[in-house]
Amino acid sequence: MEQTIWQQEQTHLNEISTLLKKHIADLETQLQKQKGEIVEERTQASEEFNDVSGENAIQFSQMLQTMQLREREYLQQSDQLAKAQILYKSPYFGRISIENEQGENEHLYIGLSTFREQQTDDVLIFDWRAPISSLFYENKVGMSRYQIPNGEYIDVLIEGRRQYKIKYDELLQLFDADIYVGDEVLQGLLTDTAKEKMKSIVATIQSDQNLVIRSSNKDNLIVLGPPGSGKTSVAMQRIAFLLYEYRQSMNARSILLISPSDLFNDYISNVLPELGEENVQHTTYFHLAKDVKLSHYKIETNYENIERLYTASPDALASYAYKGSHGYVKQLLHYIESVKKAGMPFYNLKIGEELFASAKKISELFYTRFGGLDIDFRLKKIRTLLLEKIAQCKAKDRKAFMKELQAVTTYIGTDKEIEQQVNERLQKKYGKLEMTIQQLGFVNLNKMYVQSLAYQKDDLWTQSVSQSTAETLKKRTIYYEDLAPMMYLQAVIKGMYADNTIKHIVIDEIQDYSYLQLLAIKAMHPKAHYTLLGDKNQLVHPQMKDSLAETLAKHFKVIELNKSYRSTNEITDFMSAILNNTTTLSLGVSGDKPQIIQTNDLLGKIKDLAETQYETNDSFVILCKNKAACEQLYTDLKPFIPELQLITEKQKVYMKGLLIMPGYMAKGFEFTTVVLADANAQAYAEDMDAYLLYTIASRATRKLFLLTEGTLPKALAHIGEQYFRKEVNILGNKASNKR
Ligand SMILES: Nc1ncnc2c1ncn2[C@@H]1O[C@H](COP(=O)(O)OP(=O)(O)OP(=O)(O)O)[C@@H](O)[C@H]1O
């Protein structure tokens, strides 16, 4: 019986594979032919239409249209070919058997994209994102339903679910699975930790993840879940779903993915191409500053900010907290309201030492002549007036310059060259000012920000915060905490940096963002809907207190994932014990308990672990709390571990191997082995450090070692002995003392 099913399935696979092969060959032939035609047409066009005036112009534009159409067709077919080639490598991964409306049994095969019988147009493989495919991701057989694009539900009787592992036309595994969670394919995938970069999870999406992935574009979602619950994976599959479901109105350029770092963007960059989709726009919050033209400042990065705050004075910490608080956001909004009536700061505009337009004059225009308009409209009206004035001055100067040059008796060039010289002089005199006016740079944005800090709450302390902020801005430096208000002001006051092409924004690690950061992103992308993903416990920033989800809960749909797929059960249990967090259900495999190693020979022990635990092509990471500790350890270890690589913020390409980096940088990534090299009370003395340790522990998929040279941090010392093994490795002791 078993044999027969296998044979039947292998025969079916052979048929599909043959059809796919033929389809690919046909597409290749067609494309080859089209390519020849396009080249021929282009050559003909360039020969025939070297003059495109008069009669010729009409003919030329008609020909251009035909050529464009043909080229579009060519691109579409190339895309189809790419999809078919991906499909050919593994045509499908699932099947559901349903009873159709005529009461007949029907098998629907599910794969990465739709494949139809070329003659009959029958669907042979359903795209995993097609409405009916959602039935595959329900963890049940029996009566179920799926939603079609017009919102209606279709009831279906699911008689069976089958999963496959297929390589080209070879059936490797097959099993019937009624209940999805904990099934064999998933377990098989979870055992396979040797991943280069992040992989798609399309064959094993779980029903709670499926719900998030298939939500409508218009739903603004916050997805919360513990480490390893698949938030990033879900984000990527959701993007692929949106690209499919809204293919008429959205494309890769309508979706923006904001993630913690360039390195992380590289780590996830294979998922969409693997699913046959183009990568969407990737960015980091830091890079968004250039979209509002703040990049002429030296802007502190998130990582630089963390390092600075590790050793900052209590005042600097309080200032950071104040600028990210909801209280300040409210104050800033009130301040912006207030400048509509009075107090908007402007710059005097000068050309050299000469006054071109005074701040007083601009202010008068702002409050009297254009006082009835919105702020950005008033500014744009003033811009028009100022540009007109420049044009008049330029015209006058042009005449004068011309006269001056023409009066020179020696030969200084042809008329055209003289005109060029005049233009250069005008550009030199007015270019910078013109640019400033174009960018509405006559508004003193720095002053607005500084004033907003002491607006309403005008005590000595806020005055000093305001004062010291003014000093840093004067040095053309923006601290990380100043970036959100500056971006927000720039976007809202000037109203000229809105990107309306972005329809959906996905933000990973949302716990790292403040409410104001989000408002700034919103102001820059007014047409976008959101999928935000995060974990309120993975706080690696020394000052970040996550409350964003609560703040947004009224306007966003909150969805919680509660199972974790990344680590062994033992690591997940240990990680949960750090925060006394018992809600994380581990679906991982079993493995060794994490090991706490007390040692007075740190270098020797790490070297030993690198030799015994690291296998080529694996990922093994050594983590310390801060950059300085990593650099020192790297210098000390490098002679013994030559392959060791220090990962810094400059690293843009994700790699495996033997790595060392600060703990906060490891967030979002996963490694087979994690070695925390400084699990000491002095290094993790703050209450907030418990969250950092939680995040660090959760990076390990298989093995976790925590090395301490003295006393364990509070957050680790309280963990019950059942969750770890302990080793005492004190040099001088003959044998290490293990239990
Ligand atoms: N449904 C699934 N099937 C197979 N693997 C899964 C599934 N969901 C998650 N995983 C795997 O679990 C691991 C963790 O996933 P991911 O990084 O997306 O989680 P996360 O919630 O973003 O984690 P963190 O918050 O810790 O960064 C990855 O290796 C991912 O491939």
The ligand as an SDF file (V2000), in Angstrom:
LIG
                    3D

 31 33  0  0  0  0  0  0  0  0999 V2000
    6.9990   27.9710   10.5600 N   0  0  0  0  0  0  0  0  0  0  0  0
    8.3070   27.7680   10.5990 C   0  0  0  0  0  0  0  0  0  0  0  0
    8.8520   26.7240    9.9740 N   0  0  0  0  0  0  0  0  0  0  0  0
   10.1890   26.4920   10.0120 C   0  0  0  0  0  0  0  0  0  0  0  0
   11.0540   27.2790   10.6390 N   0  0  0  0  0  0  0  0  0  0  0  0
   10.5660   28.3490   11.2770 C   0  0  0  0  0  0  0  0  0  0  0  0
    9.1730   28.6580   11.3000 C   0  0  0  0  0  0  0  0  0  0  0  0
    9.0110   29.7960   11.9920 N   0  0  0  0  0  0  0  0  0  0  0  0
   10.2420   30.1860   12.3840 C   0  0  0  0  0  0  0  0  0  0  0  0
   11.1690   29.3230   11.9580 N   0  0  0  0  0  0  0  0  0  0  0  0
   12.6300   29.3760   12.1620 C   0  0  0  0  0  0  0  0  0  0  0  0
   12.8830   29.8370   13.4660 O   0  0  0  0  0  0  0  0  0  0  0  0
   14.0240   30.6700   13.4750 C   0  0  0  0  0  0  0  0  0  0  0  0
   13.6670   32.0050   14.0800 C   0  0  0  0  0  0  0  0  0  0  0  0
   12.8680   32.7270   13.1760 O   0  0  0  0  0  0  0  0  0  0  0  0
   12.9050   34.3060   13.1260 P   0  0  0  0  0  0  0  0  0  0  0  0
   14.3080   34.7970   13.1300 O   0  0  0  0  0  0  0  0  0  0  0  0
   11.9960   34.7050   12.0390 O   0  0  0  0  0  0  0  0  0  0  0  0
   12.2590   34.6160   14.5420 O   0  0  0  0  0  0  0  0  0  0  0  0
   12.0660   36.0120   15.2840 P   0  0  0  0  0  0  0  0  0  0  0  0
   10.8060   35.9180   16.0270 O   0  0  0  0  0  0  0  0  0  0  0  0
   12.2350   37.1190   14.3330 O   0  0  0  0  0  0  0  0  0  0  0  0
   13.2930   35.9450   16.2780 O   0  0  0  0  0  0  0  0  0  0  0  0
   13.9880   37.0800   17.1450 P   0  0  0  0  0  0  0  0  0  0  0  0
   12.9410   37.9440   17.7390 O   0  0  0  0  0  0  0  0  0  0  0  0
   14.7060   36.2910   18.1730 O   0  0  0  0  0  0  0  0  0  0  0  0
   14.9330   37.7880   16.2470 O   0  0  0  0  0  0  0  0  0  0  0  0
   14.5060   30.7830   12.0450 C   0  0  0  0  0  0  0  0  0  0  0  0
   15.5430   29.8590   11.8490 O   0  0  0  0  0  0  0  0  0  0  0  0
   13.2840   30.3830   11.2350 C   0  0  0  0  0  0  0  0  0  0  0  0
   13.6490   29.8070   10.0000 O   0  0  0  0  0  0  0  0  0  0  0  0
  1  2  1  0
  2  3  1  0
  2  7  2  0
  3  4  2  0
  4  5  1  0
  5  6  2  0
  6  7  1  0
  6 10  1  0
  7  8  1  0
  8  9  2  0
  9 10  1  0
 10 11  1  0
 11 12  1  0
 11 30  1  0
 12 13  1  0
 13 14  1  0
 13 28  1  0
 14 15  1  0
 15 16  1  0
 16 17  2  0
 16 18  1  0
 16 19  1  0
 19 20  1  0
 20 21  2  0
 20 22  1  0
 20 23  1  0
 23 24  1  0
 24 25  2  0
 24 26  1  0
 24 27  1  0
 28 29  1  0
 28 30  1  0
 30 31  1  0
M  END
$$$$
